[in-house]
């Protein structure tokens, strides 16, 4: 029986994690939940999973939650109510909760950083879904991981694929200790990319791309922001940076391959030139379950892959002119220090501006590039967490300001 | 430094193994060689690898080999000549040679059985290329493996692919001990098949298939017999039986998938529905090297896989009417006991008769089916090695007799 904490329990990763916990009641017990503002769903989750502690980011909502839980208790007196805590300290307490074996970090954005670090400092293993943890805060997180010996388990499908392929290789034997260091036996990582909403569009048509066009993903059903990231291929760029930290591999040895069917979730080339791949239907539950069950696997009744039915898998080189975000990400990753934090924050802000119809689709990479260029003079090669958060704020502000001034140049 | 013995050193597996030993002189040392009749090549190998012992199947050739080696010694006095031994006992002695860590079994056919068993009894790890070891002699070999604790390492590309995919799964932890038993965490094996020479031929045209047609393989360069086995898909049928023994998996959970590009060398579906695949160019050196370096991997300069260049991988269901040999193999495997030995021997003899233009291509499955049918009355469910060899002889004889009597029925 593994005890798990779910940070961001009402979000997409959180709800899928709890679905899995419900599907495997003999394997997983939920001991801690943290959530934002969705109290009705949170109360349902508390009823079903009876965690020991619940933390709310917004402390002011605690009385309301308390009231709702009292009503539940009145109806079902056998339920043991959780300890309720709030605010940043509350999140950190829940993230490092003593009885938890594994913490699922489903909080989106910089808000997830501090609780994730608390979990690492407490030596908890981590199912990592909060991408800022490594992309923006890699320079702070990696040394903490080394100190605490926490095992990072990637919860997204691409990095999970790589992680699965690397089990049983010399990499796996040293991984817990060598996070961020050069990986034995691993020669190249190939991240597959569906190509996103504009895969079939000629480059010159992208100028006409609307929000509706950009938020229709061909394979995966995801939030709007991440669907736009798929359309710009920034999602792959960010995954490249994450892969660099997770698997201790140079940027020169991480490649992106367009694979429209999204069946091969990623590949590794080993030193002897053998290539291993992980395949499956596009279903986020699989990588999440693997985080939870690792190093074992559980029996699922989920849809089985049938390649004979699919018939064909195809692969091609991504068009770097059509997708400039990829190169921006490689460049920020290579620069390292605070640059990936700027890239990530500028991208989030630019996508938000696009979703509000304030900029064109093609302005997204321009705004990111401009923020990264301006940050060069202020680059901090070994930032603290506070400095990373401050740079993140600066980049968001810089993008907003440029949009407001209508100062996007070609 | 791993000490290896190569049984069948002048054959295809043997020469490729020695090429690898030469490429990695700091990792492998050749301590024993056995060969058939190719003395010039054997002498070259002795000069290059200076093994401790050399065994010849045909004892009468020893004086000639001795003479040739004396000439070498006269020219290069620094060479230490090997001990020379001959006959069946000589092969067994070389196969169980004390200083060897790993034995590569490249002897083709039933002649390879006894030396392979000697290696197993001596507790040596085995790079298995002799398919009779498991297909015909599974019932004898499996208990010996359990007793001795030898590790079987598959040297053909399909089983190596599966073996590579299973490293790092619960299967791998128990494999050394549980050979032949049900495998934890492994739900299905998918063996890929190129489809062989007649992949694009309509079923009704096969009646016209000539020896030349059947011996032109689209992807792999192999011997004539195995190329015909690819054309009938009997090679896949035999691999199904081998996979059953190697990975302890029911026949119901082994599938054949037609994959014309031969890039995915096979796949495993794990219990959680995740699928792992191993990919590479069709090159026998890779699985042989993995046997030698396992559980590690060595750095090679071999051609790297580039899926972007290949563009497309395709998959389809094999046509059981066009390829009846597959079903014959599944059926013999399920019957078990001496039946797979009959299937294998009848196939070898039928292919030999086809290669001599004595029968049609479509007679091959008919002859095998007929031998298997006739053997049903004499099935031995737990045969000794002698009984297996005797059944093998019977099946070859039965096929020859049927051909000579021109008694092949539809």
Interface residues (C-beta under 8 A of the other chain):
Chain A: X164 X165 X166 X167 X168 X169 X170 X172 X185 X188 X190 X257 X264 X267 X269 X270 X271 X272 X273 X274 X275 X276 X277 X278 X279 X280 X286 X289 X290 X293 X295 X296 X297 X298 X299 X300 X302 X303 X304 X305 X307 X308 X310 X311 X312 X313 X314 X315 X316 X317
Chain B: X164 X165 X166 X167 X168 X169 X170 X172 X185 X188 X190 X257 X264 X267 X269 X270 X271 X272 X273 X274 X275 X276 X277 X278 X279 X280 X286 X289 X290 X293 X295 X296 X297 X298 X299 X300 X302 X303 X304 X305 X307 X308 X310 X311 X312 X313 X314 X315 X316 X317
